[in-house]
């Protein structure tokens, strides 16, 4: 195990991390996009992005795109490289505001969090489409880990914290249990060559209907490229 520092809330840090990783000339067989914040008060990343959207979504969008070449070089016909992105069941109630992705008009922690998680599902589906169209030996899937007992809930109301403390043993998954579907997506032979899936409890299931909107996927991808300052060339595949 080797540690390399990467702050997903900083575009500069992400680019530095990718530079350091590439310098090692290592293959990359599995990328897990797991970082996130939830229900934080209204604040911005160092790049000026609303924190949920900037860290939960744009950070992973940029990281994945900058590592795509390495992933493509590492995957083979019999052993695809795999991208696993961790979303949440809250994406089912999320709404994507393409004209106000930063929630500047009316900020809601719940709405901002749900939007970032919906964006991750849309991103995964568009990414898989592009990978398939380009004949790449890379798959992209999205995971719902369930309700997991972690520090992610530190910004919820105190009443919710009390309820969580009292009922976590009954209703919440342990971190180990919460990681099981991500691990399944990363290493299971059953997922070899399978992409564009939404996984929950190690099973393929249906995501929100809006996530399958291909035009919305394309528009979000194009806008995301502009926001993080990368080329939109791959999205010009029909």
KAPERA-V694659 format. One record per residue. RES is the residue in three letters. PHI is phi in degrees with one decimal (NA if undefined). D_CENTER is the distance of its C-alpha to the mean C-alpha in Angstrom with 1 decimal. Layout:
RES_PHI_D_CENTER, RES_PHI_D_CENTER
This chain:
UNK_NA_22.6, UNK_-131.2_22.3, UNK_-98.9_20.4, UNK_-125.8_19.2, UNK_-75.2_18.3, UNK_-151.6_15.2, UNK_-98.9_14.6, UNK_-69.7_11.1, UNK_-93.2_13.2, UNK_-131.3_15.5, UNK_-62.3_15.4, UNK_-64.1_18.6, UNK_-63.0_17.4, UNK_-62.2_14.5, UNK_-65.2_17.3, UNK_-66.0_19.7, UNK_-61.0_17.5, UNK_-60.7_17.0, UNK_-61.8_20.8, UNK_-65.5_21.7, UNK_-66.5_19.7, UNK_-61.3_21.3, UNK_-63.3_24.7, UNK_-81.3_24.6, UNK_54.1_24.6, UNK_-93.8_22.6, UNK_-72.1_21.0, UNK_-133.1_17.3, UNK_-97.4_16.9, UNK_-139.5_13.7, UNK_-121.7_10.4, UNK_-109.9_8.2, UNK_-94.3_5.0, UNK_-124.1_6.5, UNK_-65.0_8.0, UNK_-179.2_8.8, UNK_-126.1_11.9, UNK_-141.4_13.6, UNK_57.5_16.7, UNK_-74.1_17.7, UNK_-63.3_20.8, UNK_-62.4_20.6, UNK_-160.8_20.1, UNK_-119.1_18.7, UNK_-77.5_17.1, UNK_-64.8_19.7, UNK_-92.2_18.7, UNK_89.3_19.6, UNK_-90.5_16.3, UNK_-55.6_16.0, UNK_-61.6_14.2, UNK_-58.5_11.6, UNK_-70.1_10.6, UNK_-69.8_11.3, UNK_-84.9_9.7, UNK_-63.5_6.6, UNK_-109.3_5.8, UNK_-62.1_8.7, UNK_-59.6_8.7, UNK_-71.0_5.7, UNK_-60.4_7.3, UNK_-67.6_10.6, UNK_-56.6_10.1, UNK_-61.7_9.2, UNK_-63.9_12.0, UNK_-71.1_14.4, UNK_-99.9_14.1, UNK_-60.4_14.5, UNK_-59.1_18.3, UNK_-65.9_18.4, UNK_-62.1_16.2, UNK_-63.5_18.6, UNK_-70.7_21.6, UNK_-86.9_20.6, UNK_-79.1_20.2, UNK_-127.6_23.4, UNK_-60.2_24.7, UNK_-91.3_25.1, UNK_-136.3_22.1, UNK_-66.4_19.0, UNK_-70.8_16.3, UNK_-127.9_13.1, UNK_-113.8_9.4, UNK_-119.4_7.5, UNK_-115.1_3.9, UNK_-93.0_5.1, UNK_-107.1_5.9, UNK_-166.7_9.6, UNK_-63.2_13.0, UNK_-65.4_13.3, UNK_-64.3_11.6, UNK_-64.0_15.0, UNK_-104.5_16.8, UNK_-74.1_14.5, UNK_-127.0_16.2, UNK_-94.3_15.0, UNK_-100.3_17.8, UNK_-60.2_17.8, UNK_-86.8_21.0, UNK_-152.4_19.7, UNK_-65.4_16.0, UNK_-90.5_17.1, UNK_54.0_19.0, UNK_-76.4_22.2, UNK_-70.7_24.5, UNK_-151.3_23.9, UNK_-83.5_21.4, UNK_-134.1_20.3, UNK_-55.6_18.0, UNK_-66.3_17.3, UNK_-65.6_16.8, UNK_-66.5_14.6, UNK_-65.3_12.3, UNK_-62.5_12.4, UNK_-63.5_11.8, UNK_-63.5_8.6, UNK_-75.5_7.3, UNK_-67.5_9.3, UNK_-59.2_8.0, UNK_-64.8_4.6, UNK_-70.5_7.3, UNK_-58.3_9.6, UNK_-60.1_7.8, UNK_-61.9_7.6, UNK_-65.3_11.2, UNK_-66.2_12.4, UNK_-61.3_11.3, UNK_-63.6_13.1, UNK_-59.0_16.0, UNK_-67.1_16.4, UNK_-63.1_16.4, UNK_-65.9_18.9, UNK_-62.6_21.0, UNK_-92.7_21.3, UNK_67.9_22.3, UNK_-81.0_19.8, UNK_-91.1_19.7, UNK_-139.1_15.9, UNK_-117.0_13.9, UNK_-128.5_10.3, UNK_-133.2_9.4, UNK_-123.3_7.3, UNK_-121.5_8.7, UNK_-107.0_10.4, UNK_-75.6_12.1, UNK_90.0_14.8, UNK_-89.9_16.6, UNK_-115.1_16.8, UNK_-79.9_19.4, UNK_-132.0_17.8, UNK_-75.9_18.3, UNK_-60.0_15.4, UNK_-92.4_18.3, UNK_-68.4_20.5, UNK_-100.8_20.4, UNK_-77.7_21.6, UNK_-61.3_25.3, UNK_-60.9_27.8, UNK_-62.7_29.0, UNK_-64.2_25.6, UNK_-62.1_25.6, UNK_-65.1_29.0, UNK_-60.6_28.1, UNK_-60.5_25.1, UNK_-60.1_27.5, UNK_-79.9_30.0, UNK_-116.0_28.0, UNK_-54.5_25.1, UNK_-62.4_27.2, UNK_-97.4_27.5, UNK_-107.6_24.3, UNK_-98.5_21.5, UNK_-81.3_20.1, UNK_-74.9_20.6, UNK_-55.1_17.8, UNK_-63.8_19.2, UNK_-66.7_19.0, UNK_-66.3_15.5, UNK_-83.5_14.4, UNK_-61.0_16.5, UNK_-71.6_14.3, UNK_-63.5_11.7, UNK_-64.3_14.9, UNK_-57.8_16.3, UNK_-64.6_13.6, UNK_-79.6_14.1, UNK_-128.8_17.9, UNK_-66.6_19.5, UNK_-58.9_22.1, UNK_-64.9_21.5, UNK_-97.2_18.1, UNK_-62.4_19.8, UNK_78.6_19.4, UNK_-96.6_17.5, UNK_-133.9_14.4, UNK_72.3_12.9, UNK_-105.4_13.2, UNK_-107.7_11.9, UNK_-114.6_13.1, UNK_-142.0_14.7, UNK_52.0_17.4, UNK_61.9_17.3, UNK_-134.1_18.2, UNK_-76.6_17.0, UNK_-140.1_17.2, UNK_-92.1_16.9, UNK_-88.0_14.2, UNK_-59.7_15.5, UNK_-55.3_18.1, UNK_-63.6_16.8, UNK_-67.2_13.5, UNK_-91.0_16.1, UNK_-72.4_17.7, UNK_-66.2_17.7, UNK_-69.4_19.3, UNK_-67.1_16.7, UNK_-58.2_13.9, UNK_-64.9_16.3, UNK_-66.6_17.1, UNK_-64.4_13.7, UNK_-59.9_13.1, UNK_-61.6_16.6, UNK_-66.7_16.3, UNK_-64.7_13.1, UNK_-59.4_15.2, UNK_-63.2_18.0, UNK_-66.9_16.3, UNK_-98.3_15.2, UNK_76.4_18.3, UNK_-122.6_17.7, UNK_-69.2_19.6, UNK_-97.6_18.7, UNK_-52.3_21.0, UNK_-58.7_18.7, UNK_-76.5_18.1, UNK_-83.0_21.9, UNK_-61.2_22.0, UNK_-54.2_23.7
